[in-house]
């Protein structure tokens, strides 16, 4: 497959991020009430406690948009070697991780915040590879 021979690291990074954010978005869509309930409990002592549904909706939209742009970006990378939409998708992925990091820090869930760093590093690597 020509795509993997020309852009193996870029494609694998994009596939990893697509699986991560698409699955997360689909989970939020299919179990909205469960996610809102869990997150309300998680943020019960934070300034975000009254905004959970709105903020979760924002994260959902950003995750699904990131997934869409990265899926189209992989296709464009394969068909025309264009990288712009893939870059937009990875940028949205990183932005959603920053949103989640803010929430974790405000909830004082430092272990959860720390676990986001791995995904953020992968996003930054993806941006670096796609911009090279």
ZIQUISUL-V100134 format. One record per residue. N is the residue number from 1. RES is the residue in one small letter. SS is DSSP state (alpha for helix, beta for strand, coil for the rest). PSI is psi in whole degrees, 0 to 359 (none if undefined). D_CENTER is the distance of its C-alpha to the mean C-alpha in Angstrom with 1 decimal. Layout:
BEGIN
[[N;RES;SS;PSI;D_CENTER] [N;RES;SS;PSI;D_CENTER]]
END
This chain:
BEGIN
[[1;x;coil;123;26.7] [2;x;alpha;325;26.7] [3;x;alpha;315;22.9] [4;x;alpha;332;22.6] [5;x;alpha;331;25.7] [6;x;alpha;321;24.6] [7;x;alpha;53;20.9] [8;x;alpha;315;20.3] [9;x;alpha;320;17.9] [10;x;alpha;313;15.9] [11;x;alpha;316;15.8] [12;x;alpha;322;15.1] [13;x;alpha;316;12.1] [14;x;alpha;317;10.7] [15;x;alpha;319;11.8] [16;x;alpha;313;10.2] [17;x;alpha;324;6.6] [18;x;alpha;311;7.9] [19;x;alpha;315;9.3] [20;x;alpha;308;6.7] [21;x;alpha;327;4.5] [22;x;alpha;315;8.0] [23;x;alpha;318;9.8] [24;x;alpha;316;8.1] [25;x;alpha;316;8.8] [26;x;alpha;321;12.2] [27;x;alpha;318;13.0] [28;x;alpha;321;12.8] [29;x;alpha;316;14.9] [30;x;alpha;339;17.4] [31;x;coil;54;17.9] [32;x;alpha;310;17.5] [33;x;alpha;317;20.6] [34;x;alpha;318;19.9] [35;x;alpha;316;16.5] [36;x;alpha;316;18.2] [37;x;alpha;312;21.1] [38;x;alpha;314;19.3] [39;x;alpha;326;17.4] [40;x;alpha;318;20.7] [41;x;alpha;321;22.4] [42;x;alpha;325;19.9] [43;x;coil;19;20.3] [44;x;coil;335;24.0] [45;x;coil;20;25.2] [46;x;coil;165;22.8] [47;x;coil;348;23.2] [48;x;coil;358;20.2] [49;x;coil;328;22.2] [50;x;coil;357;23.4] [51;x;coil;13;20.3] [52;x;alpha;310;18.0] [53;x;alpha;318;18.1] [54;x;alpha;311;17.4] [55;x;alpha;322;14.6] [56;x;alpha;322;13.0] [57;x;alpha;319;13.6] [58;x;alpha;314;12.0] [59;x;alpha;318;8.6] [60;x;alpha;312;9.3] [61;x;alpha;317;10.3] [62;x;alpha;318;7.5] [63;x;alpha;316;5.0] [64;x;alpha;323;8.2] [65;x;alpha;317;9.2] [66;x;alpha;315;6.5] [67;x;alpha;313;7.6] [68;x;alpha;310;11.0] [69;x;alpha;322;11.3] [70;x;alpha;322;10.3] [71;x;alpha;311;12.8] [72;x;alpha;323;15.3] [73;x;alpha;320;14.8] [74;x;alpha;316;15.7] [75;x;alpha;313;18.7] [76;x;alpha;322;19.8] [77;x;alpha;319;19.6] [78;x;alpha;317;21.9] [79;x;alpha;325;24.2] [80;x;alpha;4;24.6] [81;x;coil;22;22.8] [82;x;coil;142;21.0] [83;x;coil;351;17.8] [84;x;alpha;311;17.0] [85;x;alpha;326;14.6] [86;x;alpha;319;12.7] [87;x;alpha;316;12.6] [88;x;alpha;317;11.5] [89;x;alpha;316;8.5] [90;x;alpha;323;7.6] [91;x;alpha;317;8.8] [92;x;alpha;324;6.7] [93;x;alpha;312;3.4] [94;x;alpha;320;6.2] [95;x;alpha;317;7.5] [96;x;alpha;325;5.4] [97;x;alpha;324;6.0] [98;x;alpha;319;9.4] [99;x;alpha;313;9.9] [100;x;alpha;322;9.4] [101;x;alpha;316;11.7] [102;x;alpha;314;14.2] [103;x;alpha;316;14.5] [104;x;alpha;319;15.0] [105;x;alpha;318;17.5] [106;x;alpha;329;19.3] [107;x;coil;358;19.6] [108;x;coil;32;21.0] [109;x;coil;79;18.9] [110;x;alpha;328;19.0] [111;x;alpha;318;18.4] [112;x;alpha;320;15.1] [113;x;alpha;319;14.2] [114;x;alpha;323;15.4] [115;x;alpha;336;13.4] [116;x;alpha;338;10.1] [117;x;alpha;324;12.0] [118;x;alpha;313;11.8] [119;x;alpha;322;8.1] [120;x;alpha;318;8.7] [121;x;alpha;318;11.8] [122;x;alpha;321;10.5] [123;x;alpha;317;8.4] [124;x;alpha;319;11.8] [125;x;alpha;317;13.7] [126;x;alpha;316;12.1] [127;x;alpha;317;13.0] [128;x;alpha;312;16.4] [129;x;alpha;317;17.1] [130;x;alpha;335;16.4] [131;x;alpha;358;18.5] [132;x;coil;none;21.3]]
END
